[in-house]
């Protein structure tokens, strides 16, 4: 490992401005933030997303994420965007350790030098690090949680706006991300400088895009905000390059993004509501794949929450032509699982609208909102629901449990299981009641889904990947 000295260390650049330069004052401030931060259920998390503004603005939000850290990590990879230097590449600090008023933070120079030596787009540019705050402001939190000999960081500044370079960085970091001994921390603020209400809307849309675990949806959301011409909006997320890096590492894999806290500078005593910056705290963890996952259930309280969300969404859409906004931090984690669902409306016992989504590409509570609105407006078998009808409408929700891959048609239980088939880019699904309504055997059920719904040639039905799921109806 490269030897470092105090003389070679990177001194703090924003102590005394972004956070106190006095050691005791800083220690007291951070412990207060951590004590006052809400507690959340422990998880084996792979990454945190935290803000990086002055502590009086963003530290209460960041503290919620840092309070979740209970495990010691071999290395903590800190990723942030360069605010002072732009070039098509990445800069890693290879000159020694970082220093804050709380002491020295060890930089794993062996990893840093390996990344520089093996990748042309990764270098050390002194001017990128000298004044940069985005990584530095995270260190006092980490120093307050871990002892000096327990903390090893890899400081990464991304100065590129080239998607290809960002993709290459994700590829380079993948082996380290897959190692459960490492933690990734993404440093980013959200919207910059719009008015308070504009910031809330933009930030929630950005956070939902991140929650979707989709690079494409995140980029589309950022572009959408740019094209809307929102007054004074400079960016939706200054750390968009590190965020895309993280999403590239997690998308199409079973990771969950959980929003822990959201506020903007207008929520503080120091902020101007005409010109704010948004702050979000999130954590990322592998979705549970144990036996509890396979037997997904909803208790009465969780069902009641979904019913209330569906009702509010229906009334807001029909009476005000608006989509309700939900505080995601108050939603139970199980209801943030990416699951398909149907919402069915009945009037005096007769069908009045039914729309569903099979693909689990959004948190469940968001799917319920969208499907309640769609069932009232976009079921082309019916006219849109009117305000006068609302008192006579009953709502039925069908939540589709996580899909489970099976190896044989013999594992399909007619009447209990819905099926999803996939082959050569083609896919299709049938709800559980289709087989019973049609009087089909399991073999007829699967064959019809393959041929009629998915368009898979009959001779390849036996080659299709087969999944089963159940519908929780209430």
C-alpha positions as CSV (number, residue, x, y, z in Angstrom):
1,X,0.0,0.0,0.0
2,X,1.2,3.5,-0.8
3,X,2.6,5.2,2.3
4,X,1.1,8.5,3.3
5,X,2.1,11.3,5.6
6,X,0.3,14.1,7.3
7,X,2.1,16.6,5.1
8,X,0.6,14.8,2.0
9,X,-2.9,14.8,3.5
10,X,-5.7,16.7,1.9
11,X,-6.7,19.5,4.4
12,X,-10.3,20.4,5.0
13,X,-11.5,23.1,2.5
14,X,-14.9,24.0,3.9
15,X,-14.6,23.6,7.6
16,X,-15.6,26.9,9.1
17,X,-18.1,27.5,6.3
18,X,-20.1,24.3,5.6
19,X,-19.6,23.0,9.1
20,X,-17.7,24.1,12.2
21,X,-13.9,24.2,12.3
22,X,-13.9,23.7,16.0
23,X,-13.6,20.0,17.0
24,X,-15.8,20.1,20.1
25,X,-18.5,22.2,18.4
26,X,-18.5,19.9,15.4
27,X,-18.7,16.8,17.6
28,X,-21.7,18.3,19.5
29,X,-23.5,19.3,16.3
30,X,-23.2,15.9,14.7
31,X,-24.2,14.0,17.8
32,X,-27.3,16.3,18.1
33,X,-28.2,15.6,14.5
34,X,-27.8,11.9,14.9
35,X,-29.8,11.8,18.2
36,X,-32.7,13.8,16.8
37,X,-32.8,11.9,13.5
38,X,-35.6,9.4,13.3
39,X,-34.7,5.7,13.5
40,X,-35.6,3.2,10.8
41,X,-35.5,-0.6,10.6
42,X,-31.9,-1.9,10.2
43,X,-31.1,-3.4,6.8
44,X,-28.0,-4.9,5.1
45,X,-27.6,-1.9,2.9
46,X,-25.3,-1.6,-0.1
47,X,-25.4,2.2,-0.6
48,X,-26.6,5.5,0.9
49,X,-27.6,8.7,-1.0
50,X,-27.0,11.8,1.1
51,X,-27.0,15.6,0.6
52,X,-23.9,17.8,0.9
53,X,-24.9,21.4,1.6
54,X,-24.0,23.4,4.6
55,X,-24.9,21.5,7.8
56,X,-27.6,24.0,9.0
57,X,-29.5,23.2,5.7
58,X,-28.9,19.5,4.9
59,X,-27.3,17.7,7.9
60,X,-30.7,16.9,9.5
61,X,-31.6,15.0,6.3
62,X,-28.2,13.3,6.0
63,X,-28.3,12.3,9.6
64,X,-31.3,10.0,9.0
65,X,-29.2,8.0,6.5
66,X,-26.1,7.9,8.6
67,X,-28.1,6.8,11.6
68,X,-28.7,3.5,9.8
69,X,-25.0,2.6,9.8
70,X,-24.4,-0.2,12.3
71,X,-22.1,-2.5,10.4
72,X,-18.3,-1.9,9.9
73,X,-17.2,-1.8,6.3
74,X,-13.8,-2.7,4.8
75,X,-14.0,0.3,2.5
76,X,-16.5,3.1,1.9
77,X,-16.6,4.4,-1.7
78,X,-17.6,8.1,-1.7
79,X,-18.9,9.3,-5.1
80,X,-19.7,12.9,-5.9
81,X,-19.7,15.3,-8.8
82,X,-17.0,17.8,-9.3
83,X,-18.3,21.4,-8.8
84,X,-15.1,23.2,-9.9
85,X,-13.6,21.2,-12.8
86,X,-15.1,19.6,-15.8
87,X,-13.5,17.0,-18.0
88,X,-14.5,13.7,-19.6
89,X,-13.2,11.6,-16.8
90,X,-12.9,10.8,-13.1
91,X,-10.5,12.1,-10.5
92,X,-9.3,10.1,-7.5
93,X,-7.3,11.5,-4.6
94,X,-4.0,9.6,-4.5
95,X,-1.8,12.0,-2.4
96,X,-2.6,10.8,1.1
97,X,-5.4,10.9,3.6
98,X,-8.2,13.4,4.2
99,X,-8.1,15.6,7.3
100,X,-11.1,17.2,9.1
101,X,-11.3,18.9,12.5
102,X,-12.1,15.4,13.9
103,X,-8.8,14.0,12.7
104,X,-7.5,11.9,9.8
105,X,-9.5,9.8,7.4
106,X,-7.6,6.9,5.8
107,X,-7.7,6.7,2.0
108,X,-7.2,3.2,0.6
109,X,-4.4,4.2,-1.7
110,X,-3.9,0.6,-3.0
111,X,-7.5,0.7,-4.5
112,X,-7.1,4.3,-5.7
113,X,-3.8,3.6,-7.5
114,X,-5.1,0.4,-9.0
115,X,-8.1,2.2,-10.5
116,X,-5.9,5.0,-11.9
117,X,-3.3,2.6,-13.3
118,X,-5.8,0.3,-15.0
119,X,-8.2,2.9,-16.5
120,X,-7.2,5.8,-18.8
121,X,-10.2,7.9,-17.9
122,X,-9.4,7.8,-14.2
123,X,-6.7,10.2,-13.1
124,X,-5.7,12.5,-10.2
125,X,-6.4,16.2,-11.0
126,X,-5.4,18.4,-8.0
127,X,-7.7,21.2,-9.0
128,X,-10.7,18.9,-8.7
129,X,-10.1,18.2,-5.1
130,X,-8.6,21.4,-3.6
131,X,-11.9,23.3,-3.0
132,X,-14.4,20.5,-3.4
133,X,-17.0,20.1,-0.6
134,X,-19.2,17.2,-1.9
135,X,-17.1,14.4,-0.3
136,X,-15.6,16.3,2.5
137,X,-18.9,17.2,4.3
138,X,-19.7,13.5,4.6
139,X,-16.5,12.7,6.5
140,X,-17.3,14.1,10.0
141,X,-20.5,12.0,10.1
142,X,-18.4,8.9,9.3
143,X,-15.8,9.9,11.8
144,X,-18.5,10.2,14.5
145,X,-19.8,6.7,13.8
146,X,-16.5,4.8,13.3
147,X,-13.1,4.9,15.0
148,X,-10.1,6.1,13.0
149,X,-8.8,2.5,12.5
150,X,-12.3,1.3,11.3
151,X,-12.6,3.9,8.5
152,X,-11.1,3.5,5.0
153,X,-12.5,5.5,2.1
154,X,-12.1,5.6,-1.7
155,X,-12.8,9.3,-2.7
156,X,-14.2,9.6,-6.2
157,X,-15.0,12.8,-8.0
158,X,-16.9,12.5,-11.3
159,X,-16.3,15.4,-13.7
160,X,-17.8,13.9,-16.8
161,X,-21.2,14.4,-18.5
162,X,-20.5,11.6,-20.9
163,X,-22.9,8.7,-20.4
164,X,-20.4,6.3,-22.0
165,X,-17.7,7.3,-19.4
166,X,-20.2,6.9,-16.6
167,X,-21.1,3.4,-17.8
168,X,-17.4,2.5,-17.9
169,X,-17.0,3.7,-14.4
170,X,-19.9,1.5,-13.3
171,X,-18.2,-1.5,-14.9
172,X,-15.0,-0.7,-13.1
173,X,-16.7,-0.4,-9.8
174,X,-18.9,-3.4,-10.1
175,X,-16.6,-5.9,-8.4
176,X,-16.2,-3.6,-5.4
177,X,-20.0,-3.0,-5.3
178,X,-20.7,-6.7,-5.3
179,X,-18.4,-7.2,-2.3
180,X,-20.7,-7.0,0.8
181,X,-17.7,-5.7,2.8
182,X,-17.9,-2.4,1.0
183,X,-20.4,0.5,1.2
184,X,-21.1,3.1,-1.5
185,X,-22.2,6.6,-0.5
186,X,-23.5,8.9,-3.3
187,X,-23.3,12.6,-2.4
188,X,-25.9,14.8,-4.1
189,X,-28.3,17.6,-3.5
190,X,-31.6,17.7,-5.5
191,X,-33.2,20.7,-7.2
192,X,-31.2,23.9,-7.2
193,X,-32.8,27.3,-6.8
194,X,-36.5,27.0,-7.9
195,X,-39.2,28.3,-5.6
196,X,-40.4,26.1,-2.7
197,X,-43.4,24.5,-4.2
198,X,-41.7,23.9,-7.6
199,X,-38.8,22.3,-5.7
200,X,-41.1,19.9,-3.8
201,X,-42.7,18.7,-7.1
202,X,-39.4,18.3,-9.0
203,X,-37.7,16.6,-6.1
204,X,-40.4,14.1,-5.5
205,X,-40.4,13.2,-9.2
206,X,-36.6,12.8,-9.1
207,X,-36.7,10.7,-6.0
208,X,-39.4,8.5,-7.5
209,X,-37.3,8.0,-10.6
210,X,-34.4,6.9,-8.4
211,X,-36.7,4.6,-6.5
212,X,-37.7,2.9,-9.9
213,X,-34.1,1.6,-10.1
214,X,-34.1,2.6,-13.8
215,X,-31.3,4.6,-15.5
216,X,-33.7,5.3,-18.4
217,X,-36.5,6.7,-16.2
218,X,-34.0,8.8,-14.1
219,X,-32.5,10.4,-17.3
220,X,-36.0,10.9,-18.8
221,X,-37.1,12.7,-15.5
222,X,-34.0,15.0,-15.5
223,X,-34.6,15.9,-19.2
224,X,-38.3,16.5,-18.5
225,X,-37.5,19.0,-15.8
226,X,-35.1,20.8,-18.1
227,X,-37.7,21.1,-20.8
228,X,-40.4,22.4,-18.5
229,X,-38.8,25.8,-18.2
230,X,-39.2,25.9,-14.4
231,X,-38.1,29.3,-13.1
232,X,-34.6,29.3,-11.7
233,X,-34.2,25.5,-11.8
234,X,-30.4,25.0,-12.4
235,X,-30.5,21.2,-12.0
236,X,-32.7,18.4,-10.6
237,X,-29.7,16.7,-9.0
238,X,-26.1,18.0,-9.1
239,X,-24.8,14.5,-8.5
240,X,-26.6,13.0,-11.5
241,X,-23.4,11.3,-12.8
242,X,-22.8,9.4,-9.5
243,X,-26.5,8.5,-9.3
244,X,-26.5,7.1,-12.8
245,X,-23.4,5.1,-11.9
246,X,-25.2,3.6,-8.9
247,X,-28.4,2.9,-10.9
248,X,-26.3,1.2,-13.6
249,X,-24.9,-1.1,-10.9
250,X,-28.3,-1.9,-9.4
251,X,-30.9,-1.9,-12.3
252,X,-32.3,-5.2,-13.5
253,X,-31.2,-6.6,-10.2
254,X,-33.2,-7.2,-7.1
255,X,-32.3,-3.9,-5.3
256,X,-34.7,-1.7,-3.3
257,X,-34.3,2.1,-3.1
258,X,-35.9,3.4,0.1
259,X,-36.6,7.1,0.7
260,X,-35.7,7.9,4.3
261,X,-36.1,11.7,4.5
262,X,-36.8,14.7,2.3
263,X,-36.7,18.4,2.9
264,X,-35.5,21.5,1.2
265,X,-33.7,24.6,2.4
266,X,-37.0,26.4,2.7
267,X,-37.9,24.0,5.5
268,X,-35.1,25.4,7.7
269,X,-35.0,28.7,9.6
270,X,-32.2,29.9,7.3
271,X,-33.7,29.3,3.9
272,X,-35.4,31.6,1.4
273,X,-38.6,29.9,0.0
274,X,-38.2,31.9,-3.2
275,X,-34.9,30.1,-4.0
276,X,-34.3,26.7,-2.4
277,X,-32.2,23.6,-2.7
278,X,-33.6,20.1,-2.2
279,X,-32.2,17.4,0.0
280,X,-33.0,13.7,0.0
281,X,-31.7,10.7,2.1
282,X,-32.1,7.2,0.7
283,X,-30.6,3.8,1.2
284,X,-30.2,0.9,-1.2
285,X,-30.4,-2.8,-0.2
286,X,-30.8,-6.2,-1.7
287,X,-34.5,-7.2,-1.7
288,X,-35.2,-10.0,0.7
289,X,-35.2,-13.4,-1.1
290,X,-35.7,-15.6,1.9
291,X,-38.8,-17.7,2.7
292,X,-40.7,-14.6,3.9
293,X,-40.3,-13.2,0.4
294,X,-41.7,-16.3,-1.3
295,X,-44.8,-16.2,0.9
296,X,-45.6,-12.5,0.5
297,X,-48.7,-11.4,2.5
298,X,-50.4,-8.2,3.5
299,X,-51.8,-7.7,7.0
300,X,-55.0,-5.8,7.8
301,X,-53.2,-2.6,8.5
302,X,-51.3,-2.7,5.2
303,X,-54.5,-3.5,3.3
304,X,-56.2,-0.5,5.0
305,X,-53.4,1.8,4.0
306,X,-53.7,0.7,0.3
307,X,-57.5,1.1,0.4
308,X,-57.2,4.6,1.8
309,X,-54.6,5.5,-0.9
310,X,-56.8,4.1,-3.6
311,X,-59.8,6.1,-2.3
312,X,-57.9,9.3,-2.0
313,X,-56.5,8.9,-5.5
314,X,-59.9,8.2,-6.9
315,X,-61.6,11.2,-5.2
316,X,-58.7,13.6,-6.1
317,X,-58.7,12.5,-9.7
318,X,-62.5,12.6,-10.2
319,X,-63.3,15.8,-8.2
320,X,-60.1,17.9,-8.8
321,X,-58.5,16.3,-11.9
322,X,-55.3,15.9,-9.9
323,X,-52.9,13.1,-8.8
324,X,-52.4,12.9,-5.1
325,X,-49.0,13.3,-3.6
326,X,-48.0,10.8,-0.9
327,X,-45.2,11.3,1.7
328,X,-43.2,8.2,0.9
329,X,-41.4,8.3,4.2
330,X,-44.6,7.4,6.0
331,X,-45.4,4.4,3.8
332,X,-44.4,0.9,5.3
333,X,-41.5,-0.6,3.5
334,X,-43.5,-3.6,2.3
335,X,-45.8,-1.3,0.3
336,X,-42.8,0.1,-1.5
337,X,-42.0,-3.3,-3.0
338,X,-42.2,-3.2,-6.8
339,X,-45.3,-5.3,-7.4
340,X,-48.1,-5.4,-10.0
341,X,-51.7,-4.7,-9.0
342,X,-55.2,-4.2,-10.3
343,X,-57.8,-1.7,-9.1
344,X,-61.5,-2.6,-9.8
345,X,-64.4,-0.3,-9.3
346,X,-68.0,-1.5,-8.8
347,X,-71.2,0.5,-8.7
348,X,-74.2,-1.2,-7.1
349,X,-72.3,-4.5,-7.6
350,X,-71.7,-4.0,-11.3
351,X,-68.3,-3.5,-12.9
352,X,-67.5,0.3,-13.4
353,X,-63.9,0.1,-14.4
354,X,-60.8,-2.1,-14.0
355,X,-57.2,-1.4,-14.9
356,X,-54.1,-3.2,-13.8
357,X,-50.4,-3.4,-14.2
358,X,-48.5,-6.7,-14.4
359,X,-44.9,-5.4,-14.6
360,X,-43.4,-4.6,-11.1
361,X,-41.7,-1.4,-12.3
362,X,-42.9,0.9,-9.5
363,X,-43.5,0.9,-5.8
364,X,-46.8,-0.8,-5.0
365,X,-48.4,2.2,-3.4
366,X,-47.6,4.2,-6.6
367,X,-49.2,1.5,-8.7
368,X,-52.3,1.6,-6.6
369,X,-52.6,5.4,-7.2
370,X,-52.1,5.1,-10.9
371,X,-54.5,2.2,-11.3
372,X,-57.2,3.9,-9.2
373,X,-57.0,6.9,-11.5
374,X,-56.9,4.8,-14.7
375,X,-59.8,2.7,-13.6
376,X,-61.9,5.8,-13.2
377,X,-60.8,7.4,-16.4
378,X,-59.2,5.2,-19.0
379,X,-61.1,1.9,-19.1
380,X,-62.5,2.3,-22.6
381,X,-65.4,0.1,-21.8
382,X,-66.9,2.8,-19.7
383,X,-67.4,6.6,-19.5
384,X,-65.2,8.3,-16.9
385,X,-66.5,8.2,-13.4
386,X,-68.3,11.5,-12.4
387,X,-68.3,13.2,-8.9
388,X,-72.0,12.3,-8.4
389,X,-71.1,8.6,-8.7
390,X,-68.4,8.5,-6.0
391,X,-70.8,7.8,-3.1
392,X,-71.9,4.6,-4.9
393,X,-68.4,3.3,-5.9
394,X,-66.8,0.3,-4.2
395,X,-63.0,-0.3,-4.6
396,X,-61.4,-3.7,-5.0
397,X,-57.6,-4.1,-5.0
398,X,-55.7,-7.1,-6.3
399,X,-52.0,-7.2,-5.4
400,X,-49.9,-9.5,-7.4
401,X,-47.3,-11.3,-5.2
402,X,-43.6,-11.6,-6.3
403,X,-43.1,-14.0,-9.1
404,X,-41.5,-17.3,-8.4
405,X,-39.7,-19.2,-11.1
406,X,-40.8,-22.8,-11.4
407,X,-39.3,-25.7,-13.5
408,X,-42.4,-27.7,-14.4
409,X,-46.1,-27.2,-15.3
410,X,-46.8,-29.7,-12.5
411,X,-45.9,-26.9,-10.0
412,X,-48.9,-24.7,-11.3
413,X,-51.9,-24.9,-9.0
414,X,-55.0,-24.0,-11.0
415,X,-57.2,-21.4,-9.2
416,X,-54.3,-20.3,-6.9
417,X,-51.5,-19.3,-9.3
418,X,-51.3,-16.7,-12.0
419,X,-48.7,-17.4,-14.6
420,X,-46.1,-15.3,-16.4
421,X,-44.2,-16.8,-19.4
422,X,-41.2,-15.5,-21.2
423,X,-39.2,-16.7,-24.2
424,X,-36.9,-14.9,-26.7
425,X,-38.1,-11.4,-25.8
426,X,-41.8,-12.3,-25.8
427,X,-43.9,-12.5,-22.6
428,X,-47.4,-12.8,-21.4
429,X,-49.4,-13.4,-18.2
430,X,-52.8,-14.7,-17.0
431,X,-54.4,-13.9,-13.7
432,X,-55.3,-16.9,-11.4
433,X,-59.0,-16.7,-12.2
434,X,-58.5,-17.2,-15.9
435,X,-57.9,-20.9,-15.6
436,X,-61.0,-21.5,-13.4
437,X,-63.2,-19.3,-15.6
438,X,-62.2,-21.2,-18.7
439,X,-62.2,-24.6,-17.0
440,X,-58.6,-25.3,-18.1
441,X,-56.1,-27.7,-16.8
442,X,-52.6,-26.4,-15.9
443,X,-51.2,-27.5,-19.2
444,X,-54.0,-25.7,-21.2
445,X,-53.5,-22.7,-19.0
446,X,-49.8,-22.4,-19.7
447,X,-50.2,-23.3,-23.4
448,X,-52.8,-20.6,-24.0
449,X,-50.7,-18.0,-22.2
450,X,-47.7,-18.9,-24.3
451,X,-49.5,-18.9,-27.7
452,X,-52.4,-16.5,-27.3
453,X,-51.0,-13.9,-24.9
454,X,-47.3,-14.0,-25.5
455,X,-47.2,-15.0,-29.2
456,X,-44.7,-17.8,-28.5
457,X,-44.7,-20.5,-31.2
458,X,-46.4,-23.7,-29.9
459,X,-43.2,-25.7,-30.5
460,X,-41.3,-23.4,-28.2
461,X,-43.8,-23.4,-25.3
462,X,-41.8,-26.1,-23.6
463,X,-38.7,-23.8,-23.7
464,X,-40.4,-20.8,-22.2
465,X,-39.4,-19.6,-18.7
466,X,-42.4,-20.0,-16.4
467,X,-43.2,-18.0,-13.3
468,X,-46.1,-18.2,-10.9
469,X,-47.6,-15.6,-8.6
470,X,-50.8,-15.1,-6.5
471,X,-53.3,-12.3,-6.3
472,X,-54.2,-10.9,-2.8
473,X,-57.7,-9.6,-3.3
474,X,-59.4,-7.3,-0.9
